[in-house]
């Protein structure tokens, strides 16, 4: 339904997809602008950073396409229309995901995949079977980790009804953070996004293995293969939070 | 009621409207602070490799980041100011009611947007900026005159920002759907205002062009005035020239639009 309604204004849809592509591409343009002035950033080269960028944006884009509508949840709770979702015979989470499903978000995935494709050919890596297999695993696990973040943020909105922006700090902020190498950031920040909010497993840790760089925080070698486990853990926690949020929901009664 | 008092009342209304959303404001402060933290680290890494890039030292680059985060919503860099309401009213046809009012449409929306911007500076700007100044080495002036000069540049920046968004919003009279316009506003705002990188750090001809466009009046000018990198009078002249030109263009488009207005919604 949302796809059809979007297609009603075809010209506008075309402009929006293009706009989305441009807007999400701005992050990479920023990196290119930086590299027009320097040869490396935090000790990493452009292809290496493009690798981080492509992984982060493609994984995030997948999660955003499926679950990015979570930020309208707060508005639905405020105006009372969330009740409608509760009485429909379909899982609430799936309905919220489909709510205002925005096909224009394909722009982000496309853009991330293009950069990732270029990075894969440009990085100086001795490709082995485990390294090559790790790339799709990273994408899937990364999408699940970001997806868990969206669901967790949505659960938080049951408590704080118009704080959708806090969620943006973690989702959009998270993907921006991962576009740069861990060496750029302070040790405490890296610790935080490794052990508290395990974003580092979306790309930093496994990509360090692929690129043959030292792991952030001197993690053990097996940590590069932990993303699926971390993703499963995140998804489980987000599920618990979502159920708790849903149970605590009281209609506005309007 | 004098028209001055009318527009003052509209501005107060704009201020209070945004002041209502306290939780949303707190959430915005948090988000701007987080993004500031991420950006500061990337800038520091960049300036580590290229000291004095764009004529800034590290402390100035840091100051620029936090100023950008502090002014992000006040200047509605990616849109989302009162032009959002204006686009909505054009789309639904409610704009017809506004046209009946004994007030000037453009001045009305300008007043409302200035009120909004004032709230956003106080509500969303101060805390991220204070966090930045507290935990990172910044290049802030010690004298009152520079701060005063900065405030004038900031006010002009708000007017230029409004004038750009007003022009974009009026296009909905022809396009009917505002999504594409909002996107265009986002892309141009974020890129051309120097939110991604200070405009003086842009390479070559690209930098020259961007520094001459009206978006340079928004963040780059106030920042340079605050850090003593630009002559205030020169900055004001640049900002005022764009403000006048864009507001005049807005008037032209507005009269063209209202002459052929087709009100939707019956």
Boltz contact constraints between the chains, C-beta under 6 A:
constraints:
  - contact:
      token1: [A, 9]
      token2: [B, 177]
      max_distance: 6.0
  - contact:
      token1: [A, 12]
      token2: [B, 177]
      max_distance: 6.0
  - contact:
      token1: [A, 12]
      token2: [B, 179]
      max_distance: 6.0
  - contact:
      token1: [A, 12]
      token2: [B, 180]
      max_distance: 6.0
  - contact:
      token1: [A, 15]
      token2: [B, 180]
      max_distance: 6.0
  - contact:
      token1: [A, 16]
      token2: [B, 179]
      max_distance: 6.0
  - contact:
      token1: [A, 16]
      token2: [B, 180]
      max_distance: 6.0
  - contact:
      token1: [A, 16]
      token2: [B, 183]
      max_distance: 6.0
  - contact:
      token1: [A, 19]
      token2: [B, 183]
      max_distance: 6.0
  - contact:
      token1: [A, 19]
      token2: [B, 187]
      max_distance: 6.0
  - contact:
      token1: [A, 22]
      token2: [B, 187]
      max_distance: 6.0
  - contact:
      token1: [A, 23]
      token2: [B, 186]
      max_distance: 6.0
  - contact:
      token1: [A, 23]
      token2: [B, 187]
      max_distance: 6.0
  - contact:
      token1: [A, 26]
      token2: [B, 190]
      max_distance: 6.0
  - contact:
      token1: [A, 26]
      token2: [B, 191]
      max_distance: 6.0
  - contact:
      token1: [A, 30]
      token2: [B, 196]
      max_distance: 6.0
  - contact:
      token1: [A, 30]
      token2: [B, 197]
      max_distance: 6.0
  - contact:
      token1: [A, 33]
      token2: [B, 197]
      max_distance: 6.0
  - contact:
      token1: [A, 34]
      token2: [B, 46]
      max_distance: 6.0
  - contact:
      token1: [A, 36]
      token2: [B, 203]
      max_distance: 6.0
  - contact:
      token1: [A, 37]
      token2: [B, 50]
      max_distance: 6.0
  - contact:
      token1: [A, 37]
      token2: [B, 53]
      max_distance: 6.0
  - contact:
      token1: [A, 38]
      token2: [B, 49]
      max_distance: 6.0
  - contact:
      token1: [A, 38]
      token2: [B, 50]
      max_distance: 6.0
  - contact:
      token1: [A, 41]
      token2: [B, 45]
      max_distance: 6.0
  - contact:
      token1: [A, 42]
      token2: [B, 45]
      max_distance: 6.0
  - contact:
      token1: [A, 160]
      token2: [B, 23]
      max_distance: 6.0
  - contact:
      token1: [A, 162]
      token2: [B, 23]
      max_distance: 6.0
  - contact:
      token1: [A, 162]
      token2: [B, 24]
      max_distance: 6.0
  - contact:
      token1: [A, 163]
      token2: [B, 23]
      max_distance: 6.0
  - contact:
      token1: [A, 163]
      token2: [B, 27]
      max_distance: 6.0
  - contact:
      token1: [A, 165]
      token2: [B, 27]
      max_distance: 6.0
  - contact:
      token1: [A, 165]
      token2: [B, 28]
      max_distance: 6.0
  - contact:
      token1: [A, 165]
      token2: [B, 31]
      max_distance: 6.0
  - contact:
      token1: [A, 166]
      token2: [B, 27]
      max_distance: 6.0
  - contact:
      token1: [A, 166]
      token2: [B, 30]
      max_distance: 6.0
  - contact:
      token1: [A, 168]
      token2: [B, 31]
      max_distance: 6.0
  - contact:
      token1: [A, 169]
      token2: [B, 30]
      max_distance: 6.0
  - contact:
      token1: [A, 169]
      token2: [B, 31]
      max_distance: 6.0
  - contact:
      token1: [A, 169]
      token2: [B, 34]
      max_distance: 6.0
  - contact:
      token1: [A, 173]
      token2: [B, 34]
      max_distance: 6.0
  - contact:
      token1: [A, 173]
      token2: [B, 35]
      max_distance: 6.0
  - contact:
      token1: [A, 176]
      token2: [B, 38]
      max_distance: 6.0
  - contact:
      token1: [A, 177]
      token2: [B, 38]
      max_distance: 6.0
  - contact:
      token1: [A, 180]
      token2: [B, 42]
      max_distance: 6.0
  - contact:
      token1: [A, 184]
      token2: [B, 41]
      max_distance: 6.0
  - contact:
      token1: [A, 184]
      token2: [B, 42]
      max_distance: 6.0
  - contact:
      token1: [A, 184]
      token2: [B, 45]
      max_distance: 6.0
  - contact:
      token1: [A, 185]
      token2: [B, 41]
      max_distance: 6.0
